[in-house]
């Protein structure tokens, strides 16, 4: 998000996840071992807010 949306496209708006997708980094994709690490990865990637139903 940061490199492409903000860097290349110049987007300066708000970026939010799709219904719990930050937690899916841990639960579904197994790319992180904890919820905290999944949140950190999402923030570094440029997500501003994690949205839940």
Protein Blocks (a to p, Z undefined) as FASTA:
>chain_A
ZZmmmmmnopabdcddeehilmmmmmmnopafbfklmmmmmmmnopabdcdZZ
